[in-house]
């Protein structure tokens, strides 16, 4: 991270999340890449224009780093449609497309399953139906059609170590 604490998205690493859990987008046209900077004063009163990094536990029990964005503490309906999640694995980030995103076919839940090495589970999971729902950091991935969840590590599930 440079002296001004501004970081470009392509150079964002898990080590940055380990230092600062909350980040905000930095305004400016100095570069074509999106710039971010850490939020150093916690707790925050809003997550508008910010994203949060945390260890997440998948339904499989695996713990990975994740980023949750577009989270609105006062609007569950907006969260259901607009919250974003990215998962890190082996130094690479996967940005999960929402059902209405143009790249859903390429970066939706089935692509996430491949990224996580769980693609073989899709055939078994296709026989079950579970609605798309986001409720306090609980994400049920619609294409899995099974209970494929991502929970905030500080939630009721066992924390990631």
Secondary structure by P-SEA (a helix, b strand, c coil): cccccccccccccaaaaaaccbbbbbbccccccbbbbbbccccccccccbbbbbbbbccccbbbbbccccccccccccccccbbbbbbcccbbbbbbcccccccccccaaaaaaaaccccccccccccccccccccccccccccccccccccccccccccc
